[in-house]
Amino acid sequence: MIFFKTNAGTRVSARSSSRQRASRAAEFCAAGLASLFGRVLRCAPRAEGSDMVLLRIDTCMLSTLAFFWSTSPGARAAPAPSLRFSAPSPLPPDKGAFVDSVLGFGDDKHALGFGSGFFATKDGGATWAIPSALGQAGVALWQNDTTFAVLSKDGKTAHNMGDLQFVGNATSVASNASTLFTVDSEGNFEARLVATANSSVRFDGIPSPGIKGFRTGGADWLRLPDGSLVASIIVQWANTSGEQASIASFRSEDGDGYQWIFAGSIARADDPRVASNEGPNENSLALLNNGSLMCIMRLDAGDAGRYHRYASSLSSDGHSWSVAKMLNGVGAARPRLLRLGSSLLLSGGRTWKKNRDTLVWLNAAGDGVEWLPHSISYWHNTLAPNGTKRFDPLGTNGSDHWPRESNSYTSLVATGPSSAFVTYNFAGVYGFSMPIELVTTGGGGSNKALRQS
């Protein structure tokens, strides 16, 4: 005979009924096994005051049960991925106003960001410092940032778009130079302004009547499996009224992201099927498991008087895109996408005027359909060390006071095949990074409600 022990107090919230529940659970288990095998099993009586219930099973039945379990439908199905959060780390003081331009380099350790100045990490987001070498050597500040910086194929260098300029209803946009970011032999970041024919940036082939606005801040780029690049740039078409934004796609075949050619329209402000006061603007790109490109975009996040959910558009090649459709329960400011394994992470927030929370959503299936929200304010307030500034519940939930508790501008940076960190801010100047792990063995974080504990 074999005896199994169950602790009656484990995972039972109501003390007064814990023993009764354990006893009923054991009896239910025995009844189920008896029904299955046509045998009578007995729950051994508990000693007075004991929390142990003994379930007696014949060893031959145990082997039969093991066989049944191992061959039952779904018994071997992998558990659904979930997210595990760890204690946040502070960014350098006064550098947290905008933290949505953090670029990870290819070693999963170095990352560089620019908000109200540069900040960098050499250890995957565990610690942050101000890189002293940047902003010097004659590099103009307006050219020297990571707002839209393309990482090289080997992950060792990155360059931004430089001083992009255009005149009138432009069909091309170009810069005379760009800033090259590198990591030296000691792991320190360096930047230098490069003004050569090969380092100038061009966006060509924009169809007539051209554009009257071109914005890389809040835009995104993605390297495809063949090494080419696709970008989702925020533009204002010359034939649209007002200042509403649209999103256009560009392709780069040079592998380095210096020469770009117009590829197609992702979403337009004058499309009656896309409801937006601001017009489609801030966005992010990712590859779905089926190989399709997904662009998730901001429509309205309060600045034009309305709030809308994020919308998504799909493409197979970066040229033709589906009509943007709103995503359920996901929005509304500055989306950022990251692929981890076969799953997708999405960060952003500010879902409506009375909720200013920053969130990370998990799309476990990697298909861009179902998104499970996780409250960053909750996990920050739960995991932050003593003495760390915490989110104010009144400013995060159920309030439309100004300024916002957080602008919900974030970055997602991979630190390994199943790990990353998210950067976020609150109270105007406080910035943090929080480690995230994609786990498939249980023990992950839950999708806590958007309320403080």
N, C-alpha and C positions, 0 to 999 in steps of 0.2 A: 504493500500500500504506500501511496505518496500523499503527503499533506501539503497543501498550499496555504500560506498565511496572508491575510489581508488586514492591513492596519485600518481600523474603523475611523480614525481621525484624519486620514489623508485626504486632502482636497475636498473637505466637507466644510461648508461655511457655517451651518447652524449647529452649534455645539449640542443643543438639547436632543437633536435627532440623529447625531452622527452614528451612534452604535446601532440604532434601529435601521438606518439606511444601509449600513454595512451588512447587517444580518439579512435584510431583505435582498440585497444585491447577491449575497452568497446563495440564498435560497433560490433566487431567480436563476442564477447560473446553474445550480444543481438541477432545477426543473427543466431548463433548456437542454442540458446534457442528457438528462434522462429521456426526454422526448426524442432526442437525436439518436441515442444508442439503444433505447428500450431497456435501460437498466435503471435501478433505483440508487440514487446517491444520497448520502446523508450529510447534513451540516452538523458537525460535532458541537455539542453544547459548550457555551463559553463559561469559564469560571467567573464567579461573581466579581464584578469590578474590572474584568479583563476587557481590553480593546481588540483582542484577537479572535478571529473566526476561522475555524479549521474546516477545510473542504476536503473530504476523503474521496480519492479517485483510484480505481484499479489501474495498475501500470499498463496493462494491455489496452485499456480504454484510452490512456494518455497517448500512446503511440498512434492509435486510430484518430484521436482528436488532432494530433500534430499533422498527420497526413491530410486530414480534411481541411485544416487551416491553410496549409501550404498550397493546396490545389484549388481553393475556393476563388471565385472571381474577384479580382481586385486585391487579393492578398499581397501580391508582389508589386503593386503599383507604387511608384515613388511618391513620397509625401509632397504636398504642394509647397513651393518655396515661400518663405516668409522673410521678414526683415528683422535684424537685431541691431539695436542702437547702443552706442557706448558714450561715455562722458565727453562733453564737448571741450574743445581747446580754444582759448581766446586768440583773436587776431591782434596785431599790434594796435595800441591805442589810437583812436581817431582815424583808423583806416577802414572802418566798417560801414561807411555810408552807402556804398554800392559794392557788392561782392559777387557780381554776376559775370565777371570777366576772368575767372581763374582758369588757367590753362595747365593741364597736367602734361609733363614730359614723358618720354617712353620708358623710363626706368621705374615707374610706379612710386617714386619717392619725391622727385622734384616737381613743384608746381609754382606758378607765378601768376599774380593777380594785380589788378590796378583799379583803385576806387578813388579815394582822395590821396593817392600816392601808391607806390608799389608795396606789396607784401609778398612774402615767399616762404615756402617750406622745403626742407631737405629730407624730411622723414615721413612723408605720406600724410601730412596734416596734423601730426602729433604736436608740433611746435611751429611757431611762426615768427618771422623777424622782418625788419626792413632791410632789403639788400642795398648795401651802401654804394655799390659800384654803378647802380642804375641812375639815370637822370644826369649823368656827367658826360664828359668827352664830346661836348658840343651837340648832343642829341636834343633836338627841340622837344619840349614837353608835349606839344600837340601831335607830334609824330611818335612819341615814345610811350606807347601804352599797349595793353593786350586786349583791347575791346574786341577786335576781330583779328586774331593772330592764328596763322595756319602752321600746324606742326609738320615738320619734315617726315619723310617716310621712315627714317631710322629713329625718329623720336628724340633726336639730340639737339635740334635747333628749331626755332620758330621765327616767323616774320609777320609783321602787321601790314596793313594796306598803305601806310604812309599818308601823304597829304593829298588825298583824292580831290580832284577838282573837275568842274565842268561848267559850261556856259550855256545859258538859254535852254531851249528844248533839246537836250543833249541825246545823242545816240551812242555816245561813248564817254567813259569816265576814266581818268588816268591820274597817276601820281608820278613825281619825278624821283622819288626815293622811298625807301622803306627801312624800318628798323629791324635788325637781326638780333634775336635773343639767343644766347648760348650759355652753356654751363661749363666752367673751366675744370681743370684737373683736380681742383680741391673742392669741387661741388658748389662753387659760387656762381651766381648769375652775372652775366655781362650783357651789355647792349651797345651796338654801334650802328650809326646811320650809314647805309649803303646807297650810293647814288651812281649806279651803273646801268647800262642798257638792260642787263639781265635782271636787275633788282627793281626796276620800275614796275608798277602794277597797272594793268589795263582791264577794263570791262568794256567789251565791244559788242557790236551786233544788236544793240537795243533798237527795236522797230520804231518806225515813224508813227506818231509825231514826236516821239522821244519822251524824256522825263524832265520834271522840274524839281525833283527831290531825290536824293540818294543817301541811304543811311545804313551803315554797317553795325552801329551800336544796336544791340538787341536782335541782330541777325545771327545766322549760324552757317557752318560748313561741315561737310562730312566726307571722309575718304571712303571710297567704294572698294570692294574686293579686288578690282582690277588695277587699283592704284590711282585712278582718276578721282577728281573732286567734284562735288556739287555744292553750291551755295544758295542760300535763301535770303535774298537782299530786300530790304524795305525801300520801296520807291514811291514816288508820287508821279503818276502819269500826267503828261501835259494836257491831255484832253479830259481830265476829271476836275470837277469843281471843288473849290475849297482846299483844305489841307489834309483831306483824308488819305490814309496810306494804303498801299497795296504791297504784295509780295511777289517778286520775280525770281526765277531760278536761273543760275548760271552754271556752266560746266567749265572745268579746267583739265586739259589733257597733258599739261607739261609736268604733272606730278608734284609741283612745288607751289602751285597756287599764285603764280604771278600773272599769267595770261588767262583771262576768262572770256567766254562767249555766251551771249544770251541764249537760254535754252527754252524758256517758256514762262507762262504766267501761272503762279500757284493759286493766288486769290486776289481779286480786284475789288476796290472800294465801290465801283459802280455796278457790280453784279447784284441784281435784286435778290438773288438767292442767298447772299451773305449779308445778314443783318448786323450792322455795326456803325456806331457813331464815329468812332476813331478811324475805322477802316482796319483791315487785317494788318498787323504790324509785328510786334515781337514774336519770335518763333524759335523752333528748334527742330533738328532733323535726327532721324534714326532709321536703321534697317529693321524690318520685321522678320520673323522667322521664315516667311515664305519668300524673302528676297525683295519685297516691295519697299520703296522709300515712303516714310511717313513724315509729314511736316505738321507739327502741332503749333497753333498760333493763338495769339491774343486777339480778341475782337474788341471788347470794352472792359476796362477794369477800374471804372470810377472817374477817370480824368475827364471824360466827356459826358458825365452825368448818368451813365448807365453801366450795368454789370452784365456780362455775358459769360457763358462757359467757354472754355477753350474749344476750338474747332480743329479738325484734322483733315488733311488732304493726302491722297495716295498717288504714287507714280511708280511705274516700272523702270523708267530710264532717266527721270529728271526733266523730261521735255513736256510730256502731257500729264496733267494732274486732274484728279477727280474734283468734283464740286465739294467745297469745304462743308463738313457737317459737324454740328456741335456734339461734344462728348458729355455723357451723363455724369453730373456731379463733379466735374473737373474744371478748375479755372482759378484766377482769371488773368493774373499779371505774369509777365516774363517767364514763359515755360522753358525748362531745360530738360533734355532727354539724355539718358545714358543706357547703353546696353550692357548688362552683366550676364554672362552665360547666355542662356536662351530666354531671359526675362528682360523687361524694360523698367527703368526707373524714370519718374517724371517729378520734377520739383517746381514749385511756384507758390501760388496761394492768392489770398485776397478774394475769396470766393463770392462775396457780396459786401454791400456797404456796411453791414453790421457784423462782419466777421473778417478780421485782419490777420488771421493765422497764416503761418507759413507751413506748407505741407510737402510731404513726399508720398507719391502714389506708386504702388507696385502693380505692374501688369505681368503676372507670373507666367502667362502663356506666351508672351512675346508677340501677340497678335494685335495689340493696340486697342482691344475692345473693352475689357473689364479692368477697372483701375481701383485698387484698394487704398484708401487714404490713411496716412499716418501723420499725426500732429507733431510738428517740430517743437512748438511751445510746450506741449506736454512732456515730451522726452527731455527737453532742455531743463525744465524745472524739476524733473524727477532725477536726472542723472548728474546735473552740474554739481561740482564740489561746493562745499560750504564757503560762503563769502562771494560766490559768483552772482552777478546781477541776473535777475530772473524776469521772465515776462510778467507783465501786469495783466491779470485776467480781465479787468474792466476795459483795458485798451485793446485787448485781443478779441474778445467776444462781446457781442451785443452792444456795440458802440460804434458811432460814426464820428467820434471826435477827431480833431486834427491837431497836431500831426498824427499820422498812423503809427501804431506801435511798431510795425515793421513794414517795409515797402515790398516784402516778399520777392526781392530780387536775389537769386541764389545761383550757385554753381554746383554741378555734380562732376566729380573727378574720380576716375578709377584708380585704385591702389593695388589691384590684383584681379584675378579672374572672377572672383565673387565678392569683392570688397570695394568700397569707395568712401568718399566723405562728401558731405554737403556743407557749403558755406551759406550763412544767413546773417541777418542783422536785426537789431531792434533798438528803439529809443534813439534813432538817428545816427549814432556813431559807434555803437557796440557791435563788433563782428565776431563770429565764432565759426568753427568747423566741427562737425560731428561725424564720427565714423559710423558707417553702415556696413553690415554684412548680410549677404544673401545666404540663408541657411535652408537646407532641405531635410534636416534630421530632427526637427522639432526644437523647441526652446527659443524660437524667434520672438520678436516683439509683436504686440498686438496692435490693431488699428484703433488706437484710443480715440475717443470722441474729442471734438474740438472744444474741450473745456479743461480748465486747470484742476489739478488734484488738490 
